[in-house]
Amino acid sequence: MIARSTSAVRRGAAALLAIVLGLSAGALACKSPGAPSDAGAAALSPVPAPAGLIAEAFLPTPDATWAKARALIGGSAALLPSSAGALAASLLGLPITVASEIDGGVPVLGAAVEAADGARPRAALGIHVKDGGRFIDQLTRGEGARFRAKPDAATAIALLEPLQLQGASPVALGVLGNYLLVAETPGDLISLGPYVARTMPQAQVPKEDLAVEIPRAALEGPVLKAARSAWDKARGPDGAPRATAVPLGPMIEGALAMLGDLERARLTLVLDENAHLRVSGTPKAGGGPASKASADLAVGDVKPLLDLPADALVGILVRDRAATRAESVPRLVDALAGLVEGDLPAAERERVGAAIRAASDARGDWFAGGLRFDGAGPTAFVRAAVGDRAKLEASIQELLGTAELPPFKAALQREGLRVSAGKAALPLLDGDVRRVRFERTAGASAPAGAGGAPARKGPQGGKGGPAAQGASLPPSSIELLYLVRDDGLFASVGNDPGAGLRSVVGALQGERLGEVPSMKTALAPLGSDIAFALVVEPLRLVASRLGQPGAGDSAPVVIAAGAAPESAGSPAVFWARADVAAAAIRELARLGGAF
């Protein structure tokens, strides 16, 4: 297991190197000390940026960052090389004797350009060595020589060609000045290497462990193109979002509009007791989509998330404004219309749209949801802000009534489903609790009759016992309970919706997520500019799914996004962040070693 875990960590380190080589962003640089040696020393003045530059990235302190990474990974990482130089030599297939020549206190630099044929970006990496000429000699001279140096007349790069294919480096290598250059092909090395080794060392060193800056040209071009392509794959053939993408549709469409209107974006990684990834973007001047979005974006603090029940293993908070919700109504109607056969008649379409629009207008500007587990399974719960209680209650009833419209009723029948609604008796809760029940009936997906799908046969050809049948069949019905009050819309669905509804309502006066120390610490840094936040307890979640509720260490993973408004002397900034607890990183490394 130790050997496999070490292999997993080594693969992780190799992946980090690949990420730096494959970055598609850009225009940042860093100043590094050290005078050029004889290798290419004749022409080491700065050169213009290569055509199609989309990324500059760097690790300011390779040794220190690698030490932090080893400490975060823990366990088998102790068996890996202790210095960045030894790690680089191992990953690049170089003799370990040259590891001491790699300067782990000087930034590693990287640049990427857009490929002309639309393929993935081409990239090059620059690793500082103490003396370029001596480094070449150690690789090309003596009985243990593994390379021969082939000078490139146009760039003065000494290309390092392997003397034999077996055991050769998996990438192209060269030396220019005091930089070992790494790229996928010799052509990439020649086209990008001079910029990495001659121009990038002249700029300011960033403070983070890893930094990448993405300029306008990349955001308008290849980055936006790739993002649109990914979103198109999640959409239906007619351009409407698939059912699984409906909730995220408006958010993603807005993000794509903003992406093409950013002046620059920046990605950073900081390692300390945990790992912290940050992405920020600055809108262009001129009042475009990004500037408008920064002004219109609904932001606030994390309190609704902290007010979820203390036993939540997953929590999510989303903020939006009424205008944004109104813009998304036609898309939601289109998505629902896609569930029926043929076109949805105009009258039914209008009724559905009016109901969605009324519910959208009546609710408030945020909703928070979570997931809890008990011994029998998961239960989800939601609390949303309420703007107009009476209107919201009426609009929900109208939405439920649309299930009886002939097109939707026929669609449900084809799926073997029936929907019913009514009051529910749930003692000790103030308010009028309502139930929505989804029942499986004899239909297209359950041809065996009213009992649903036929029971699976056991291993001997007979029918399995009750436990086996229960484990293999979906539930015959699912209930959603909801309650509308002045202090919120509360709802729950899952294994025990009654307990879930009591839990989310009772958390306002009882045990809240904000009282769990690890959660409070993880969520506190988010501030008051949050539009979206997600927190997950991955180790406890996995333990619960394995039938051990309450087991597992607390190791929160937090993902959030928002916008800092424009202030005196500072432009508006969109931001996103991910914070991963060390325990989660260690468990991921451990699990990776098992495969």
C-alpha positions as CSV (number, residue, x, y, z in Angstrom):
1,M,0.0,0.0,0.0
2,I,2.9,2.4,0.8
3,A,4.4,1.8,-2.6
4,R,1.0,2.4,-4.4
5,S,0.4,5.5,-2.2
6,T,3.8,6.9,-3.1
7,S,3.0,6.2,-6.8
8,A,-0.2,8.2,-6.4
9,V,1.6,11.1,-4.9
10,R,4.2,11.0,-7.5
11,R,1.5,11.0,-10.2
12,G,0.0,14.0,-8.4
13,A,3.3,15.8,-8.5
14,A,3.6,15.0,-12.2
15,A,0.1,16.3,-12.7
16,L,1.1,19.6,-11.1
17,L,4.0,19.9,-13.5
18,A,1.5,19.1,-16.4
19,I,-0.9,21.7,-15.2
20,V,1.9,24.4,-15.2
21,L,2.9,23.2,-18.7
22,G,-0.7,23.3,-19.9
23,L,-1.9,26.6,-18.5
24,S,-4.0,28.6,-20.9
25,A,-3.9,32.1,-19.3
26,G,-1.9,35.2,-19.2
27,A,0.4,38.2,-18.7
28,L,2.4,38.0,-15.5
29,A,6.0,37.5,-14.9
30,C,8.6,37.4,-12.2
31,K,12.1,38.7,-11.5
32,S,14.7,36.1,-10.8
33,P,18.3,36.6,-9.7
34,G,21.3,34.9,-11.3
35,A,23.5,36.0,-14.3
36,P,23.3,34.1,-17.6
37,S,26.1,31.6,-18.3
38,D,27.8,30.9,-21.6
39,A,24.9,28.9,-22.9
40,G,23.2,31.5,-25.1
41,A,24.7,34.4,-23.2
42,A,25.2,36.3,-26.4
43,A,21.5,37.4,-26.6
44,L,19.5,37.3,-23.4
45,S,17.8,40.7,-23.6
46,P,14.0,40.6,-23.5
47,V,12.1,39.5,-26.7
48,P,8.5,40.3,-27.7
49,A,5.7,38.0,-26.6
50,P,5.0,35.1,-28.9
51,A,1.9,35.4,-31.1
52,G,-1.3,34.1,-29.4
53,L,0.1,34.3,-25.9
54,I,-2.7,33.2,-23.5
55,A,-0.8,32.4,-20.3
56,E,2.1,33.2,-18.1
57,A,2.4,31.2,-14.9
58,F,5.0,30.8,-12.2
59,L,6.0,29.1,-8.9
60,P,8.0,31.9,-7.1
61,T,9.6,29.5,-4.5
62,P,9.7,26.0,-5.8
63,D,11.5,24.4,-2.8
64,A,9.2,26.1,-0.2
65,T,6.1,25.3,-2.2
66,W,7.0,21.7,-2.6
67,A,7.7,21.4,1.2
68,K,4.2,22.8,1.9
69,A,2.7,20.3,-0.6
70,R,4.5,17.4,1.0
71,A,3.3,18.5,4.5
72,L,-0.3,18.8,3.2
73,I,-0.3,15.4,1.6
74,G,1.4,13.7,4.5
75,G,2.0,10.0,4.8
76,S,3.7,8.5,1.8
77,A,4.8,12.0,0.6
78,A,7.6,11.7,3.0
79,L,9.1,9.0,0.7
80,L,9.2,11.5,-2.2
81,P,12.2,13.7,-3.0
82,S,12.6,16.5,-0.4
83,S,13.6,19.2,-2.8
84,A,12.0,20.6,-5.9
85,G,15.3,20.0,-7.8
86,A,15.2,16.3,-7.0
87,L,11.5,16.1,-7.9
88,A,12.1,17.8,-11.2
89,A,15.0,15.5,-12.0
90,S,12.9,12.5,-11.3
91,L,9.9,13.7,-13.3
92,L,12.0,14.7,-16.3
93,G,14.1,11.6,-16.4
94,L,17.3,13.3,-15.5
95,P,20.2,11.8,-13.5
96,I,19.7,12.6,-9.8
97,T,23.2,14.0,-9.7
98,V,22.0,17.2,-11.4
99,A,19.3,17.9,-8.8
100,S,21.7,20.1,-6.8
101,E,22.2,22.3,-9.9
102,I,18.4,23.2,-10.0
103,D,17.9,26.4,-8.0
104,G,14.8,25.8,-5.8
105,G,14.8,29.4,-4.5
106,V,14.3,31.0,-7.9
107,P,10.9,31.1,-9.6
108,V,9.8,28.5,-12.1
109,L,8.2,30.3,-15.1
110,G,5.7,29.1,-17.7
111,A,4.0,30.5,-20.8
112,A,1.3,29.1,-23.1
113,V,0.1,30.1,-26.6
114,E,-3.0,29.2,-28.5
115,A,-2.5,26.5,-31.1
116,A,-3.2,27.6,-34.6
117,D,-5.2,24.4,-35.4
118,G,-7.5,24.8,-32.5
119,A,-5.9,22.0,-30.5
120,R,-4.9,22.3,-26.9
121,P,-2.5,25.2,-26.1
122,R,1.2,24.8,-26.6
123,A,3.4,25.6,-23.5
124,A,6.9,25.8,-22.2
125,L,8.4,25.8,-18.7
126,G,11.6,27.5,-17.5
127,I,13.4,26.0,-14.4
128,H,16.3,28.0,-13.1
129,V,19.7,26.3,-12.7
130,K,22.7,27.6,-11.0
131,D,25.0,27.6,-14.0
132,G,23.6,26.7,-17.5
133,G,27.0,25.7,-18.9
134,R,27.9,23.4,-16.1
135,F,24.4,21.9,-16.2
136,I,24.9,21.1,-19.9
137,D,28.3,19.6,-19.2
138,Q,27.0,17.3,-16.5
139,L,24.4,15.9,-18.9
140,T,26.5,15.6,-22.1
141,R,30.0,14.8,-21.0
142,G,31.7,11.8,-19.4
143,E,30.9,8.1,-19.4
144,G,27.5,8.7,-17.9
145,A,26.4,11.2,-20.5
146,R,22.7,10.8,-21.5
147,F,22.3,13.7,-23.9
148,R,24.1,15.5,-26.6
149,A,23.7,19.3,-27.0
150,K,22.5,20.6,-30.3
151,P,22.6,24.4,-30.5
152,D,19.7,26.1,-32.3
153,A,21.3,29.0,-34.3
154,A,18.2,31.2,-34.3
155,T,17.5,31.2,-30.5
156,A,20.8,30.1,-29.0
157,I,19.0,27.3,-27.1
158,A,21.1,24.2,-26.5
159,L,18.7,21.5,-27.4
160,L,19.3,18.3,-25.2
161,E,18.8,15.3,-27.4
162,P,18.8,11.8,-25.7
163,L,21.6,9.5,-26.7
164,Q,19.2,6.5,-26.5
165,L,15.4,6.2,-26.5
166,Q,15.2,3.9,-23.5
167,G,14.9,5.9,-20.3
168,A,14.8,9.2,-22.3
169,S,13.0,12.2,-20.9
170,P,9.3,12.2,-21.7
171,V,9.5,15.8,-22.9
172,A,11.7,18.1,-25.0
173,L,14.5,19.8,-23.1
174,G,16.9,22.7,-23.7
175,V,19.0,25.2,-21.9
176,L,19.1,29.0,-22.5
177,G,21.2,31.1,-20.2
178,N,20.5,29.8,-16.7
179,Y,17.2,28.2,-17.5
180,L,16.4,24.6,-18.2
181,L,13.5,24.8,-20.7
182,V,10.8,22.1,-20.9
183,A,8.1,21.7,-23.5
184,E,6.2,18.9,-25.2
185,T,8.0,19.2,-28.5
186,P,11.3,20.8,-29.7
187,G,9.2,23.2,-31.8
188,D,7.4,24.5,-28.8
189,L,10.8,24.8,-27.0
190,I,12.2,27.0,-29.8
191,S,9.1,29.2,-30.2
192,L,8.3,29.8,-26.5
193,G,11.6,29.2,-24.8
194,P,13.3,32.6,-25.5
195,Y,10.3,34.5,-24.1
196,V,10.3,32.3,-20.9
197,A,14.0,32.6,-20.3
198,R,14.7,36.2,-21.5
199,T,11.5,38.3,-20.9
200,M,9.6,36.7,-18.0
201,P,12.5,37.0,-15.5
202,Q,12.3,40.8,-15.7
203,A,9.0,41.4,-13.9
204,Q,7.8,41.4,-10.3
205,V,7.6,38.2,-8.2
206,P,4.1,37.3,-7.0
207,K,3.5,36.5,-3.4
208,E,1.4,33.3,-3.8
209,D,2.7,29.8,-4.2
210,L,1.4,29.6,-7.8
211,A,0.1,32.5,-9.8
212,V,-1.4,32.7,-13.3
213,E,-2.7,35.8,-15.1
214,I,-5.1,35.7,-18.1
215,P,-5.2,38.7,-20.4
216,R,-8.2,40.1,-22.4
217,A,-7.2,38.4,-25.6
218,A,-7.3,35.0,-24.1
219,L,-10.6,35.6,-22.3
220,E,-12.3,36.9,-25.4
221,G,-10.9,34.1,-27.6
222,P,-9.8,30.6,-26.6
223,V,-11.0,30.6,-23.0
224,L,-14.5,31.9,-23.9
225,K,-14.7,29.4,-26.9
226,A,-13.8,26.5,-24.7
227,A,-16.4,27.5,-22.0
228,R,-19.1,27.9,-24.6
229,S,-18.3,24.5,-26.1
230,A,-18.6,22.8,-22.7
231,W,-21.9,24.5,-22.0
232,D,-23.3,23.6,-25.5
233,K,-22.7,19.9,-24.7
234,A,-25.0,20.3,-21.7
235,R,-27.8,21.8,-23.7
236,G,-30.4,20.1,-25.7
237,P,-30.4,19.9,-29.5
238,D,-32.8,22.9,-29.7
239,G,-30.6,25.1,-27.5
240,A,-32.7,24.7,-24.4
241,P,-30.9,23.4,-21.3
242,R,-31.3,19.8,-20.5
243,A,-33.4,19.0,-17.4
244,T,-30.2,18.4,-15.3
245,A,-28.8,21.8,-16.4
246,V,-32.0,23.9,-15.8
247,P,-31.1,25.2,-12.3
248,L,-27.6,26.3,-13.5
249,G,-28.7,27.7,-16.9
250,P,-29.2,31.4,-16.1
251,M,-26.1,31.4,-13.9
252,I,-23.9,29.9,-16.7
253,E,-25.4,32.1,-19.4
254,G,-24.6,35.1,-17.4
255,A,-21.1,33.9,-16.6
256,L,-20.4,33.4,-20.3
257,A,-21.5,36.9,-21.1
258,M,-19.2,38.3,-18.4
259,L,-16.3,36.1,-19.3
260,G,-15.9,37.8,-22.7
261,D,-16.1,41.2,-21.1
262,L,-13.3,40.9,-18.7
263,E,-10.1,43.0,-18.9
264,R,-8.0,40.3,-17.2
265,A,-8.3,37.4,-14.8
266,R,-6.0,35.9,-12.2
267,L,-5.6,32.5,-10.7
268,T,-3.6,31.8,-7.5
269,L,-2.9,28.9,-5.2
270,V,-1.7,29.3,-1.6
271,L,-0.7,26.4,0.6
272,D,-0.6,26.6,4.4
273,E,-2.4,24.3,6.8
274,N,-5.0,23.9,4.0
275,A,-5.1,24.6,0.2
276,H,-6.6,27.8,-1.1
277,L,-7.4,28.4,-4.8
278,R,-8.5,31.8,-5.9
279,V,-9.8,33.2,-9.3
280,S,-10.5,36.8,-9.9
281,G,-11.6,38.9,-12.9
282,T,-11.7,42.6,-13.6
283,P,-14.4,44.0,-15.9
284,K,-13.5,46.1,-18.9
285,A,-14.3,49.8,-18.8
286,G,-17.3,51.0,-20.7
287,G,-20.3,49.6,-18.9
288,G,-20.4,46.2,-20.7
289,P,-22.0,43.0,-19.5
290,A,-19.4,42.4,-16.9
291,S,-19.7,45.9,-15.4
292,K,-23.4,45.6,-15.4
293,A,-23.3,42.2,-13.8
294,S,-21.0,43.4,-11.0
295,A,-23.5,46.1,-10.2
296,D,-26.6,43.9,-10.4
297,L,-25.2,40.8,-8.8
298,A,-27.0,39.9,-5.5
299,V,-24.4,39.4,-2.8
300,G,-24.5,39.2,0.9
301,D,-23.0,37.3,3.9
302,V,-22.9,33.6,4.7
303,K,-25.5,33.7,7.5
304,P,-28.3,31.6,5.7
305,L,-25.8,28.8,5.2
306,L,-24.7,29.0,8.9
307,D,-28.4,28.8,9.9
308,L,-28.8,25.3,8.3
309,P,-29.0,22.3,10.7
310,A,-25.8,21.3,12.4
311,D,-25.8,17.8,11.0
312,A,-25.8,19.0,7.4
313,L,-23.0,17.3,5.4
314,V,-23.6,19.4,2.3
315,G,-24.8,23.0,2.4
316,I,-25.4,25.4,-0.5
317,L,-26.3,29.1,-0.7
318,V,-27.5,31.0,-3.8
319,R,-28.4,34.7,-4.0
320,D,-30.2,36.3,-7.0
321,R,-32.3,39.3,-7.7
322,A,-35.9,39.5,-8.9
323,A,-34.8,40.8,-12.3
324,T,-32.4,37.9,-12.8
325,R,-35.1,35.4,-11.9
326,A,-37.5,37.1,-14.3
327,E,-35.0,36.8,-17.2
328,S,-34.7,33.0,-16.5
329,V,-38.5,32.3,-16.6
330,P,-38.7,31.6,-20.5
331,R,-35.8,29.2,-20.2
332,L,-37.5,27.3,-17.4
333,V,-40.7,27.1,-19.4
334,D,-38.8,25.8,-22.4
335,A,-37.2,23.1,-20.2
336,L,-40.5,22.0,-18.9
337,A,-42.1,22.1,-22.3
338,G,-39.3,19.7,-23.4
339,L,-40.8,17.0,-21.2
340,V,-44.0,16.7,-23.2
341,E,-44.5,15.1,-26.6
342,G,-44.8,17.6,-29.4
343,D,-45.3,21.4,-28.8
344,L,-46.8,22.6,-25.5
345,P,-50.0,24.6,-26.5
346,A,-49.8,28.3,-26.1
347,A,-52.5,28.4,-23.3
348,E,-50.7,25.8,-21.2
349,R,-47.3,27.5,-21.8
350,E,-48.7,30.8,-20.6
351,R,-50.2,29.2,-17.5
352,V,-46.9,27.5,-16.6
353,G,-45.0,30.7,-17.3
354,A,-47.3,32.8,-15.1
355,A,-47.0,30.3,-12.2
356,I,-43.2,30.3,-12.4
357,R,-43.2,34.1,-12.7
358,A,-45.4,34.5,-9.7
359,A,-43.3,32.2,-7.6
360,S,-40.2,34.0,-8.7
361,D,-41.6,37.4,-7.8
362,A,-42.9,36.2,-4.4
363,R,-39.8,34.6,-3.0
364,G,-36.8,36.5,-1.6
365,D,-33.3,37.0,-3.0
366,W,-31.7,33.8,-1.5
367,F,-32.1,30.2,-0.8
368,A,-30.0,27.8,1.2
369,G,-30.2,24.0,1.1
370,G,-28.5,21.0,2.7
371,L,-28.2,17.2,2.9
372,R,-28.2,15.0,6.0
373,F,-27.8,11.3,6.5
374,D,-29.3,8.9,9.0
375,G,-29.0,5.1,9.1
376,A,-31.5,4.6,6.3
377,G,-30.4,7.2,3.8
378,P,-30.2,10.8,2.7
379,T,-32.6,13.7,3.3
380,A,-32.4,17.1,1.6
381,F,-33.8,20.3,3.0
382,V,-34.2,23.9,1.8
383,R,-34.9,27.2,3.3
384,A,-35.6,30.2,1.1
385,A,-36.3,33.9,1.8
386,V,-40.0,35.0,1.4
387,G,-41.0,38.3,-0.1
388,D,-44.8,37.9,-0.3
389,R,-46.1,34.9,1.7
390,A,-49.6,34.8,0.3
391,K,-48.5,35.2,-3.3
392,L,-45.9,32.5,-2.9
393,E,-48.4,30.0,-1.4
394,A,-50.8,30.6,-4.2
395,S,-48.2,30.3,-6.9
396,I,-46.9,27.0,-5.5
397,Q,-50.4,25.7,-5.6
398,E,-50.8,26.9,-9.2
399,L,-47.5,25.2,-10.2
400,L,-48.6,21.9,-8.6
401,G,-51.9,22.2,-10.5
402,T,-50.1,22.3,-13.9
403,A,-49.3,18.6,-13.3
404,E,-53.0,18.0,-14.2
405,L,-52.7,19.7,-17.5
406,P,-53.2,17.1,-20.3
407,P,-49.7,17.4,-21.8
408,F,-48.0,17.0,-18.4
409,K,-50.4,14.4,-17.2
410,A,-49.7,12.3,-20.3
411,A,-45.9,12.7,-19.8
412,L,-46.2,11.5,-16.2
413,Q,-48.3,8.5,-17.3
414,R,-45.7,7.6,-19.9
415,E,-43.1,7.5,-17.1
416,G,-45.4,5.5,-14.8
417,L,-45.8,8.4,-12.3
418,R,-48.6,10.1,-10.5
419,V,-48.4,13.3,-8.5
420,S,-50.7,14.2,-5.7
421,A,-50.8,17.0,-3.2
422,G,-52.5,17.8,0.1
423,K,-52.0,18.7,3.8
424,A,-49.7,16.8,6.1
425,A,-50.0,16.4,9.8
426,L,-46.6,17.2,11.4
427,P,-46.9,17.9,15.1
428,L,-44.8,20.5,16.9
429,L,-44.4,22.7,13.7
430,D,-46.1,26.0,13.5
431,G,-47.8,26.6,10.1
432,D,-49.6,24.7,7.4
433,V,-47.4,21.8,6.3
434,R,-48.2,20.6,2.7
435,R,-47.3,17.3,1.1
436,V,-46.4,16.5,-2.6
437,R,-46.2,12.8,-3.4
438,F,-44.7,11.3,-6.4
439,E,-45.9,7.7,-6.8
440,R,-44.8,5.0,-9.2
441,T,-47.7,3.4,-11.0
442,A,-48.2,0.9,-13.8
443,G,-46.7,2.7,-16.8
444,A,-44.0,2.7,-19.4
445,S,-41.2,2.3,-16.9
446,A,-43.1,-0.2,-14.7
447,P,-44.6,-2.8,-17.1
448,A,-45.2,-5.4,-14.3
449,G,-48.4,-3.8,-13.0
450,A,-49.3,-1.7,-10.0
451,G,-46.6,-3.2,-8.0
452,G,-43.9,-1.4,-10.1
453,A,-40.9,-3.1,-11.7
454,P,-40.6,-6.9,-11.3
455,A,-38.5,-8.2,-8.5
456,R,-34.9,-9.2,-9.3
457,K,-34.1,-12.8,-9.3
458,G,-31.8,-14.1,-6.6
459,P,-28.5,-15.9,-7.4
460,Q,-30.3,-19.3,-7.6
461,G,-32.8,-18.1,-10.1
462,G,-35.6,-17.5,-7.6
463,K,-36.8,-14.2,-6.3
464,G,-34.6,-12.5,-3.8
465,G,-35.7,-11.9,-0.2
466,P,-37.3,-8.7,1.0
467,A,-34.0,-7.1,1.8
468,A,-32.5,-7.9,-1.5
469,Q,-35.5,-6.6,-3.4
470,G,-35.6,-3.4,-1.4
471,A,-31.9,-2.8,-2.1
472,S,-32.4,-3.3,-5.9
473,L,-35.6,-1.4,-6.5
474,P,-36.3,2.4,-6.3
475,P,-38.9,3.5,-3.7
476,S,-42.5,3.2,-4.8
477,S,-43.2,6.8,-3.7
478,I,-41.3,10.0,-2.8
479,E,-42.7,12.7,-0.6
480,L,-41.8,16.4,-0.5
481,L,-43.0,18.4,2.5
482,Y,-43.1,22.1,2.5
483,L,-44.1,25.0,4.8
484,V,-44.4,28.7,4.0
485,R,-44.0,31.2,6.8
486,D,-43.0,34.8,7.1
487,D,-39.5,33.7,8.1
488,G,-39.0,31.5,5.1
489,L,-40.1,28.8,2.7
490,F,-39.0,25.4,4.2
491,A,-39.0,22.1,2.3
492,S,-37.6,18.6,2.6
493,V,-37.5,15.5,0.5
494,G,-35.8,12.2,0.8
495,N,-35.6,9.3,3.2
496,D,-37.3,11.1,6.1
497,P,-38.8,14.4,4.9
498,G,-40.6,14.9,8.2
499,A,-37.4,14.9,10.2
500,G,-35.7,17.0,7.5
501,L,-38.4,19.7,7.7
502,R,-38.3,19.7,11.5
503,S,-34.5,20.0,11.4
504,V,-34.3,22.9,9.0
505,V,-37.1,24.8,10.8
506,G,-35.7,24.0,14.3
507,A,-32.2,25.1,13.4
508,L,-33.2,28.7,13.6
509,Q,-33.5,28.3,17.4
510,G,-31.5,25.1,17.9
511,E,-28.2,23.6,16.7
512,R,-26.9,25.4,13.6
513,L,-24.1,24.7,11.2
514,G,-22.5,27.9,12.4
515,E,-22.0,26.3,15.8
516,V,-19.9,23.5,14.4
517,P,-16.3,24.7,15.0
518,S,-14.8,23.3,11.8
519,M,-17.6,24.7,9.6
520,K,-17.6,28.1,11.3
521,T,-13.8,28.3,10.7
522,A,-14.1,27.2,7.1
523,L,-17.0,29.6,6.2
524,A,-16.0,32.7,8.2
525,P,-13.4,34.0,5.7
526,L,-16.0,34.3,2.9
527,G,-17.0,37.8,3.9
528,S,-20.1,39.8,2.7
529,D,-19.8,39.7,-1.1
530,I,-21.1,36.1,-1.6
531,A,-23.4,35.2,-4.5
532,F,-22.9,31.5,-4.3
533,A,-21.3,29.2,-1.6
534,L,-21.1,25.4,-1.3
535,V,-19.6,23.5,1.7
536,V,-19.1,19.8,1.7
537,E,-17.8,17.4,4.4
538,P,-16.4,14.7,2.0
539,L,-15.0,12.3,4.6
540,R,-18.2,12.3,6.7
541,L,-20.3,12.1,3.6
542,V,-18.4,9.0,2.3
543,A,-18.7,7.4,5.8
544,S,-22.5,8.0,5.8
545,R,-22.9,6.5,2.3
546,L,-21.0,3.4,3.6
547,G,-23.6,3.1,6.3
548,Q,-21.6,4.8,9.1
549,P,-23.5,8.0,9.9
550,G,-21.5,10.3,12.2
551,A,-18.2,8.7,11.4
552,G,-15.3,10.3,9.5
553,D,-13.2,13.3,10.3
554,S,-14.5,16.9,9.8
555,A,-12.6,18.2,6.7
556,P,-14.7,20.9,5.0
557,V,-14.3,21.8,1.4
558,V,-15.6,25.3,0.5
559,I,-16.4,26.6,-3.0
560,A,-17.7,30.1,-3.3
561,A,-18.1,33.0,-5.8
562,G,-19.2,36.6,-5.7
563,A,-18.2,40.2,-6.5
564,A,-16.5,43.0,-4.7
565,P,-18.2,46.2,-5.7
566,E,-16.3,49.1,-7.3
567,S,-14.9,51.5,-4.7
568,A,-12.8,54.6,-4.6
569,G,-9.7,53.9,-6.7
570,S,-10.5,50.2,-7.1
571,P,-12.5,48.6,-9.9
572,A,-15.1,45.9,-9.3
573,V,-13.7,42.4,-9.1
574,F,-15.5,39.1,-9.6
575,W,-14.0,36.3,-7.5
576,A,-14.3,32.6,-6.9
577,R,-12.5,30.5,-4.4
578,A,-12.0,26.9,-3.3
579,D,-10.6,26.0,0.2
580,V,-9.7,22.4,0.8
581,A,-8.9,21.0,4.3
582,A,-5.7,19.1,4.7
583,A,-7.4,16.0,6.0
584,A,-9.4,15.8,2.7
585,I,-6.2,16.2,0.7
586,R,-4.5,13.4,2.6
587,E,-7.5,11.1,2.2
588,L,-7.6,11.8,-1.5
589,A,-3.9,11.0,-1.8
590,R,-4.4,7.8,0.2
591,L,-7.4,6.7,-1.9
592,G,-5.4,7.5,-5.0
593,G,-2.7,5.1,-3.9
594,A,-5.2,2.2,-3.8
595,F,-5.7,2.3,-7.6
